[in-house]
């Protein structure tokens, strides 16, 4: 490995002090330094391939200018899109973002937090999974700046930005009712995660309040570890009821992907035989012969606001900011009104 170029090396070649080189390269007091000398210092730094010693800088400033972002699965289009938004927003304040996937595993989530904290990231943006409340409490006790995004624990007084999942689902079910559907099923995860359970609550409330329908008979849950086989199984159950469902709400984009594949396999026509509605904006929905109606989450706002909340928290650890944003129902062919 080549020897790292130091400020002293640049100073020696230009014939100035190391302190002056530091001032120029860090943009300090530039108005009081001869412009020709300053330019020569910058040119020499480039010629010598000088790189800032971030470790030394962080020791002086107590900042590493890095943030950590932990999601369930960075390959999920929802998470990857959100990651890009956060990365772009963080860059506006000169922060670099490190990413990690917990795979809905509490142990892995804890290890990622420990790794990021040990690497001295300045703050964390988290989409926590099940059984991780103790880690959130730990971060709060240790005064580590963080903000939760998409998922959060409503009983903990912490920073978060999330979708109004109850009302977004309520609106989706109300739309199906207005289109003439009455046997409306829902497929969700068997989970304690708050945002997903809010979708179930919105589903049941909309059916009860708007049509006096008990939705518990047409509600099905799947296990995350067996998602594809479980989705196939519960969909077959709902379609085999004495009164089969005429519409289905998929509570996540992953469930919807497997659900649409199964509908193709068993040759169920959408929306003639079954209306379909889901969450999140994916290009996959456009590729289906009946483009899917979906709840669009305000990802741009969520990512930008969460990043700003985190930077605010890094300045004042006692500040707590919470925001729940509305979704938008994008109505398309898969929920066409009954004739």
Residue, then its C-alpha position, 0 to 999 in steps of 0.5 A: x500500500x502506498x504511503x498516505x500523503x500528509x499535510x506536512x508533505x504538502x507543506x514541505x513541497x509548497x514551502x509553507x506551514x502545515x497549519x496553513x495547508x490545513x486552513x486551506x484544505x478545510x476552507x478556513x480563513x480563506x479570505x485572509x490567505x493569498x489566493x495564489x498560495x491557496x491555489x498552489x496548495x490545492x494543486x499540490x494536494x491533487x498532484x500528490x493524491x492527498x486524502x483527508x484523514x477522516x479518523x483524525x478529523x473525527x477525533x477533533x470534531x467528534x463527528x464521522x459524518x456517517x449515518x446508519x440505515x437499517x431496514x428489513x431487506x434492502x432488496x425490497x423495492x420499497x426499502x431500496x427506493x427509500x434508501x436512495x432518497x435518504x442517501x440523497x438528502x443526507x448528502x445535502x448535509x455532507x453525510x454518507x449513509x451506511x446500509x444494513x438488512x436485518x432480515x426481520x431477525x431481532x438478533x441481526x438487528x441488534x448486531x447491526x446496531x452494535x456494528x454501526x455504533x462501534x463504527x461511530x456513526x453520528x446517527x441511525x435511521x431504523x425500520x425495526x422488526x419484531x421483538x426489537x423494542x428493547x434495542x430502541x429503549x437501549x439507544x434512547x438510554x445511551x443517547x444515540x440519535x436515531x429516528x424510526x421510519x415506516x415502523x415504530x413503537x407508538x408507546x415509546x416517546x421517540x422520533x419517527x416518520x410513518x404512513x397513516x396505515x389505518x386510514x390508508x387501508x380504510x380508504x382502500x376498503x371503502x373504494x372496493x365497497x363503492x365499486x360493488x365488492x362485498x366479500x373482501x378478503x385480506x392477506x397479512x403477515x402473522x406479526x406484532x409489527x405495528x404498521x402491519x397490524x394497523x392495516x388489519x385494523x383499518x380493514x376490519x373497521x372499514x368493513x364494519x363501519x361502512x357495510x356492517x360486515x364482519x371481516x374476521x372470516x375473510x382475514x388470513x395471515x401468512x408466516x414470513x419464512x414460508x410466504x410463498x406457500x402460505x400465500x398460495x394456501x390462504x388464497x385457495x382457502x378464500x376462493x373455496x369458501x361457500x361464498x368466495x371472496x370477490x376482492x383481495x387486499x394484500x397487506x404488503x408488496x411481497x405478499x402481492x407479488x406471490x399472490x399475483x403469481x398464484x392468480x396466474x397459475x390458477x387462472x383467476x381473471x382480474x378483476x372479472x373474478x377477483x379484484x386486487x388491491x395492494x400497497x406500494x408503487x412497484x413497476x411490477x404492477x404495470x406489467x400485470x395484464x390488469x395494472x394493480x390499484x395500490x396505496x402509494x406511500x409518500x416515500x420522498x417525504x418520509x425519507x427527507x423528513x426522517x433524515x432532517x429529524x435525525x440531523x435535528x436530533x444530533x444537534x439536540x438529543x432531547x428533541x422528539x419529532x413525530x409525523x404520520x403522513x397520509x397515503x394516496x390511493x392510486x386506482x387502476x384496472x384491478x379494481x374496476x367497478x362491478x357492472 
